[in-house]
């Protein structure tokens, strides 16, 4: 165990999964094995929050991956459950230590690590574990009225926090990657100047010839420097989890490829793609275990999946059959929201 810190924990990438809360704490992602809000002491001696856990919280919580609405904390004596969902006997207080720490992080602009458990929103929850999902920033706080009143019928006030996920370039930099990124961001870009003579890209690297084949005099083409950072590709725990559950068998066609070492080869395919314009999350309910061919077919919309899990072939592939329905696993809860997004995206084109 090292020291608690604000922001990323060195060597732990978003998507890293941990079997139980004790492992989450041991890796310094969260300071507690039970409480939802993790706190530490800031440089001025005041307590701030550095992480939260989403794991079957209050009914007023709302998780939409990029944005989260989070209910603050209360003493155990103030809580009870109805059908497994926590409710409050009385209003929450901003003076309660955990709420005050999270509020202070909002005021100071500190990022918050978000850890999701398997009892959270089914669209984003991992499979029987806890998963570190990166850094979020608190964008707003408020006192709100809970959906359910106290047992005596009086309204319950709650401390409510809005969080927004930081952009992907800010997620999971190693120390070396961060240094390179910072260096390139500081690199001055020289703008292109207006010129009367246009040259090709090759000509811009040297002298530009005029129409007679002679070097044009007085014409200068300043260089424009473009910096690009290519991220390291990591072995994604989310994809490993899905492929392990299906033992490398394609959920669409049933093919199970084996290498010379006898180990299966398969690919993790995101149903709602990552990045713009789709912004799909990198979570198990959004990933399928597919063979390379079916991965491509999914990505180009040659197959789509219906709400009853039927596979619809929109473009043929000679010599390849697909299952009537997507093969599913009891622990791998593919969510219909992603299936519908993929289907509607391709059927509209």
C-alpha angles and dihedrals in degrees: 000000000000131000124299113254142180116255127000123012109227112256096011115108126197107268093044109140131210127195097222142002091262089066091048089055094043089057091051094243092122133013098221140047096213113022121084097221121061118206138189138174116270124217091271093053095256121127117249133175122250104173146013134200123222106203117139096318133167122324089244091063117103126191121194097159097239091045132033133190107204131190117220128238135276135187113272091247089063094055136081135161135241113193088342095306116118118241134178131244092200142007123290123244131224086214092064105112099241094046092047090051093050090046090051091053088053091052092048096042096239116164119240126221111226121211118187124204130202093259094063130092108330091226092065109018121120125233110274095318145070121269130198106227103184138254128331131180124219107241101178143001131199146161107252137176114252119237091239123052125223118278089266091054099253118136116261120221116213135192105241128196130192116208130187126198115244116243117275095255087062094051122096106347115170115219092261094047091049092051091050092046093049091048094051093045089057093048108111115237115218111221122227115256124224111262134177096219118067119208134185121257090261093049092051088065092062139003119333118228123219125225092280093054094254122125110268110244121228095008115127128182110198116210122251110213117211119193122203129182118205111204121227113256110236130196098261113227091204093057092042089054094053095044091049093053092052093039090229095302116142110245091210107044104010095238115151112192118204126197125215088270091058094247118132121246120211138143134236109234122195111222094202101038123239121247131021133012094010102038094195116177123247095238135127096252087059097049132083128194104234141163114247093261095051090044089060092044090054093046094052095042095248087133131031131182126232126219090259088055093253113152114231117200108213096173126027130242113195115236095013125109125187131207118262087240136018111268109239136192126220093236096040105077106191106197122229092220090072094042090052093047092052093046095047092046094055099036089056090059 
